[in-house]
């Protein structure tokens, strides 16, 4: 079954197509038609079964965009879940012009929430306590409410919110639709369903919970390193035969496969858009050893059985636990040993916990291989290449050639061997350099800058400025804002790594990173090409898209030169001369 068979509106199907989601999960397939019909629903499903899309997609299909009032209210037990649900609504509604979703929760200042409510929001996602506060103040009016969702009702019961939930239910219009989701169905939740829902449809999803004992499961917390750099380190350090890398979208399969191929790996993409003949060839090449790595979506890898697959790497965490079990089941088959590695961003730890609960197995945390470990392995591999070559026949001619060269130039054989080793290695350095230390937070940076200024005073007591050529070579900088902040667990290094990788900018051209609670401001070179800005808008850090935008006032945005990232370590051209001010 595909999403276009469920009766969803065209803009939602276009949004799903853009992000590359291919087929609905079991709960989505059962729930979406029910909610589209307007019926109440009781859904029993674990965290991580894809239930957010199960209620968000059908409810978005029924939104009246011309009515700037709350039409859908979602209650969630925690701030983190409320934010995740709000982000999901925004992602699925990307093709709905003028759509607004507002998360409201305790611990945040009332003022910005009040401002957003006054401007209007079609969907409100909030924790029970803060929703109650706004209803009592009269700042959240539910007269136009069409649907109410109770997400993780058993968790709200456990946290003592059930009385608040009932009070909110009593404030809603009598003809609103209600969808209740809960992992378990204790008596209190059943009572609420009976009291406040009208002849609800019931959907129960049982997830697969067994994983092979032969599979060793590990996870890496995404931090410090960019995911691509982390993946390449793992591929270099692990002893593998063949690797299956899972991502969420079709677009990501192609992008990641190309990047891995550029780093010297025999890689191909596998997704639902690839014609059957090409898919069969890709699988055949993996079986025969012509390919070592396949980057795939869940749908493309369904039923894939290749004995060579020793490692499954979840580059993107799956949306449901069943998908995780299915993914890692591609290795460790028929009693063979297998390795499963999961990348987990800070915002995705709930999903990790859900996987551990569903599989009843603890997943071990892993550390990335150090620079020293990688270099030791590279040296060992290089030595082994020498040993293998020495074992080959047909070296007589080359021995004579080297001996002739030694006599002609009076150069020791060891130096000639070193030159040949360098020649064989090519332009790519054999040893990996230590990554630069992440940029410090703003206060630490300011403190460092202050101490540097003190140290930079000349003997006469005056300040020692930067070299004139250095200052002149630096481009003008423009302030930007990105939609990832402190609450997302982001660090300066995450931001620098993502921008540097996606835009090809060196760290020295990413300045003044100031991390706030829900966003970050920074400075980037003036005159960056628009295609780079478009790329950065879609880039992900700590589980969130950057959605980068310039903070430069519109009246100051005049036509400027295009900034080009320096090639081969060269600095960019000189800053253009300032235009003369117009006389008043």
Buried (B, 14 or more C-beta within 10 A) or exposed (E): EEBEEBEBBEBBBEBBBBBBBBBBBBBBBBBBBBBBEEBBBBBBBBBBBBBBBBBBBBBBBBBEBEEBBBBBBBBBBBBBBBBBBBBBBBBBBBBBEEBBBBBBBEEBEBEEBBEBBEEEBBBBBBBBEBBBBBBEEEBBEBEBBBBBBBBBBBBBBEBEBBEBBBBBBEBBEEEBBBBBBBBEBEEEBEEBBEEBBEEBBEBEBEBBBEBBEEBBBBBBBBBBBBBBBBBBBBBBBBEBEBBBBBBBBBBBBBBBBEBBBEBEBBBBBBBBBBEEEEBEBBBEBBBEEEBBBBBBBBBBBEEBEBEBBBBBBBBBBBBBBBBBBBBBBBBBBEEEEBBBBBBBBBBBBBBBEBBBBBBEBEBEEBEBBEBEBBBBBBEEEEEEEEEEEEEEEEEEEEEEEBEEEBEEEEEEEEEBEEEEEEEEEEEEEBEBEEEEEBBBBBEEBEEEEEEEEEEEEEEEEEEEEEEEEEEEBBBBBBBBBBBBBBBBBBBBBBBBBBBBBBBEBEBEBBBBBBBEEBBBBBBBBBBBEEEBBEBBBBBBBBBBBBBBEBEEEEEEEEEEEEBBBBEEEEBBEEBEEEEEEEEE
